[in-house]
Amino acid sequence: MKTVFMVAEKPSLAQSIAKILSRGNMSSHKGLNGACSVHEYTGSFIGQSVHFKMTSVCGHVMTLDFIGKYNNWDKVDPAELFSKAPTEKKEANPKLTMVKFLQVEGRGCDYIVLWLDCDKEGENICFEVLDAVLPVMNKPRGIEKTVYRAKFSSITDTDICNAMNSLGEPNRNEALSVDARQELDLRIGCAFTRFQTKYFQGKYGNLDSSLISFGPCQTPTLGFCVERHDKIQSFKPETYWVLQAKVNHEKESSLTLEWDRVRVFDREIAQMFLNITKMAREAKVESVSKKEKAKQRPLALNTVEMLRVASAALGMGPQHTMQIAERLYTQGYISYPRTETTHYPENFDLKEPLRQQTNNPYWAETVKALLSEGVNRPRKGHDAGDHPPITPMRAATEAELGGDGWRLYEYITRHFIATVCADCKYLQTTISFIIGPEHFTCVGKMVISPGFTEIMPWQSIPLEESLPSCEKGDVFPVSEVKLLEKQTNPPDYLTEAELITLMEKHGIGTDASIPVHINNICQRNYVTVESGRRLKPTNLGIVLVHGYYKIDAELVLPTIRSAVEKQLNLIAQGKANYQQVLEHTLDIFKRKFHYFVDSIAGMDELMEVSFSPLAATGKPLSRCGKCHRFMKYIQAKPSRLHCSHCDETYSLPQNGTIKLYKELRCPLDDFELVLWSSGSRGKSYPLCPYCYNHPPFRDMKKGMGCNECTHPTCQHSLSMLGIGQCVECENGVLVLDPTSGPKWKMACNKCNVIVHFFENAHKVRVSPETCESCDAALVDVDFNKAKSPLPGDETQHSGCVFCDPVFQDLVELKHAATRHPMHRGGQGKRQGRGRGKGRRPGGRPNPKRPKDKMAALAAYFV
């Protein structure tokens, strides 16, 4: 029997699809990576009985990065990243060993069916999966087709079965357009980011950003926010005057009239109009018009509109909204949430989604009325040729989805129902008056048929005071005429919804990437999100954009990126050559980069006005080993030490506190040690600022503290304080924290494992002796007599923390509370630091990791 291997984009999707296709008659087991399950069943495929294996990936299998040496910021000229630096595909998440998992499960299969998301990113992942699986599949006979692509828009029985019955092929051109975008963003973003980060962080101390990043989409996005900020700053309010009149139409009721001239900006002229209007005692009706109007129901919902409404009405950020929408999709509540289309195809069954909503107490009556009276065909929108508009696919309750999940689902459902409702119809009455020589108007609206506004009440026609019944020539007494003094107001900061509209209009990003770009400018401290989800640029964001405008406006204007996006779309359509678009775009930005580097002084002049130089920033903390003067600790991101006398800057570990470590000095370079701590529940370790930046030994790497230092005799080093191999990670060593008493602990120097032990002990020391069972270093513990937990009122004991039964109840394993360390993402991410196995520094063998040690600590695992 032949085997069909099927792959979805997420584990939950794989389970749902397999359940539908197997009608629930399947067996499941966890895959070797522990993250993805494999579902197996027997069924029919292209006219033969086959064995199906359904599994998934977890998003992208591979990611693009520079080869090893080009990830070193200090040794590589950023200009080389445009062409000289080779790139390679690496596993997106090495811990998942996704390639190995796919090869193990796909080995010996005869066919592969790709159930990845049906967008360009999904097509790209298709080919990542094929690159891993095709080499281990059975070879096809002759020209037999073995690769199939399923196209679907929702996780419903009908859609999944239809997709299985109409399989196609993956689209190579769409996958190539994603490859092109990834390479352009990597090369352009890294080159500019590395240069400006190193240049400005080496000069200014209060930038308060760990990375001064540039992105071909991110920077124009920031540009929109700063453009609005500039308009607000340059705005000069003007005073104007408005003439307001009131007439009596009933005994105790008056009607306010709007002046046809609207406003005037000259006080004397306004006063003249007031004087001549006040002379008239009556208002005469010039005309009365009544017109039936309609407020159109909304177009079908696409991604951009969903993001706009979620931000403006629900107070949810774009990235958060997309995460919730994806979850609703994978759970089968809504159709695919990434679509540019606002038009339902003619053959789309509109009644089935409506039938799913007949029991919901909020809109059941409206839905039942639509089903019985007949649905209205939705308005003709834009067909982008991707997916149908976002549609609710099955009923849900607030209890099922909870919080933001329900709020977004409720909006999507109400929007869908509104698209098949009638338009809202109302009668608009306009009465024109003349008072003296001046003309005034009042307008009233009366709802005839609420239509879609019943289901979307926030769109309803506001209730207004009813207008009097009158005819041309009728006269009303004037009760008041007055002059109102007002001022023009500046525009407000852009809301996320307005920014999304601008990005869509100018072609910046895609429906999938727009939330990412907005999130990036927030994370980089370029803008802050104020009340009403308005985006206010920070000093750093403003100076960067002004600097780009000063040097090369095209770096921040949307025009060049919009042109690139059009070229990428042509690649996806097979109308442009991938290599030519890549080379041409990189050549343009390489020239811009060289000009930017040569002209950086222009941006630097703006930086000098807003930020303080390193020498004037921070507070004295520890002494430099070269000049023995105090270095200043700069707390703003990225935190670092700066010696103004030597003009040297030393990086420090991020996301923790730094303080002087007992005025102790490094034996190698005479720098005073500092202590980094992630808090009382986290871990801490001392470090030498010089060694942290300039590793003293070959087996050390930049960014290692004393808990990883292989100095054979230093009292703070791994050699003297290391106890045993970490119980969880492969290369870590548990190191005594000498500052932690009386709540003593040892912490892994690689991962966030912490072992608490010997609480209230007077002294804890690492012995030069080792355990005969596991080779871990023995520990000497000294308790005060009043607080000793040792048997027989003993106060001292020496033993292995893992094997000694006396210590068994005094050891507790935990995970450190971390503050999510910041890494230099794609701009040169540091790889995991491996330690050679065999012997520990100082001559002791590396401790073994016996099974009973893990078992003993597991009982205390938190």
NORWO-V130806 format. One line per field, one symbol per residue. ss: DSSP state (A for helix, B for strand, O for the rest). phi: phi as a letter, one per 40 degrees, with the letter a starting at -180 (. if undefined). burial: + if it has 24 or more other C-alpha atoms within 12 Angstrom, else -. A space follows every 10 residues. Layout:
ss = ???
phi = ???
burial = ???
//
This chain:
ss = OBBBBBBBOO AAAAAAAAAA AOOOOOBBBB OOOOOOBBBB BBBBBOOBBB BBBBBBOOOO OBBBBBOAAA AOOOOOOAAA AAOOOOBBBB BOOAAAOAAA AAAAAAOOOO BBBBBOOOOA AAAAAAAAAA AAAAAAOOOO OOOOOOBBBO OOOOOOAAAA AAAAAOOBOO OAAAAAAAAA AAAAAAAAAA AAAAAAAAAA AOOBOOOOOO OOOOOOOAAA AAAAAAAAAA AAAAOOOOBB BBBBBBBBBB OOBBBBBBBO OOOBOOAAAA AAAAAAAAOO OBBBBBBBBB BBBBBOOOOO OOAAAAAAAA AAOOOOOAAA AAAAAAAAAA OOOBOOOOOO OOOOOOOOOA AAAAAOOOOO OOOAAAAAAA AAAOOOOOOO OOOOOOOOOO OBOOOOOAAA AOAAAAAAAA AAAAAAAAAO OOOBBBBBBB BBBBBOOBBB BBBBBBBBBO AAAAOOAAAO OOOOOOOOOO OOOOBBBBBB BBBBBBBOOO OOOOBAAAAA AAAAAAOOOO OOOAAAAAAA AAAOOOBBBB OOOBBBBOAA AAAAAAAAAA AOAAAOOAAA AAAAAAAAAA AAOOOOOAAA AAAAAAAAAA AAAAAAAAOA AAAAAAAAAA OOBAAAOOBB BBBOOOOOOB BBBBOOOOOB BBBOOOOBBB BOOOOOBBBB BBBBBOOOOO OBBBBBBOOO OOOBBBBBAA AAAOOOOOOO OOOOOAAAOO OOOOOOOAAA ABBBBOOOOO OOBBBBOOOO OOOOBBBBOO OOBBBBBOOO BBBBBBBBBB OOOOOOBBBB BBBOAAAOOO AAAOOBBBBO OOOOAAAAAA BBBBBOOOOO OOOOOOOOOO OOOOOOOOBO AAAOBOOOOO AAAAAAAAOO OO
phi = .cbbcbbbcb dccdcccccc ccfgcabbac cccgbbcbbb ababafgacb bcbbaabbgc cbbcaccdcc ccccbbcdcc ccacccbacb ccbdccfccc dccccccgcb bbbcbcdcac cccccdcccc dccdcbcccc cfbccbbbbc babacbdccc cccccbcbbc ccccccccdc cccccccccc cccccccccc ccbbbbcfac accbadbccc ccdcccdcdc cccccbcbca bbcbbbbcba dbbbbcbccc cgabbbcccc cccccccccc bbbbccabbb bcbbcccccd cbcccccccc ccbbgbcdcc cccccccccc cgcbcdcbac cbbccdcccc ccccdcbcbc ccbdcccccc ccchcccdcc bcbcgbbcdc bcbacabccc cgfcdccccc cdcccccccb ccccbabbbb bbbbbgccbb abbbbbccac fccccbdccc cccbccccca bdgcbbccca babbcbbcbc cccccdcccd ccccccgcgb dccdcccccc ccccgcbbcc cgfcbbccdc cccccccccc cacccbcccc ccccdccccc cccgbbcdcc cccccccccc ccccccccbc dccccccdcc bccdccbgbd bbccccbgcc ccccccccca bbbcccfbbb cbccfabbac bffcbcccbg cccbbcachc cbbaacacdc cccbdcbccb bdgbcccbcc dcbccccdcc bcbacdcbcc bcbcbccccc ccccabbccb bbcbbcafdg ccabbccccb cccbgcccbc bbbcccbccc cgfcbbabac ccbccccdcb bbcabccbbf dcbcecchcc cdccbcchbc dggcccccbc cccccccdcb cb
burial = -+++++++++ ++++++++++ ++---+---- +-+--+++++ +++-+----- ++++++++++ +++++++--+ +++--+++++ +++-+-+-+- +----+++++ ++++++++++ ++++++++++ ++++++++++ -+++-++--- -----+++++ +++++++-++ +-++--+-++ ++++++++++ ++++++++++ ++++++++++ ++++++++++ ++++++++++ ++++++++++ ---------- +++++++-+- ----+++++- --++-----+ +-++--++-+ -+++++-+-- ---+++++++ ++++++++++ ++-+++++++ ++-+++++++ ++++++++++ ++++-----+ +-++++++-- --+--+++-+ +---+++++- -----+++++ ++++++---- ---+++++++ ++++++++++ ++++++++++ +++++--+++ +++++++--+ ++++++---+ +----+++-- ----++++++ +++------- -+++++++++ ++++-+++++ ++++++++++ +++++++++- --++++++++ +++++++++- ++-+++++-+ ++-++++++- ++-----+-- ++--++--++ -+++-++--+ -+++-++--- +++++-+++- +++++----+ ++++++++++ ++++---+++ ++++++++++ +---++-+-- ++++++++-- ++++++++++ ++++++---+ ++++++++++ +--+++++++ ++++++++++ ++++++++++ +-++++++++ ++++++++++ ++++++++++ +--+++++++ +++-----++ ----++++++ ++++--++-+ ++++++---- ---+-+++-+ ----+----+ +--++++++- --+--++--- --
//
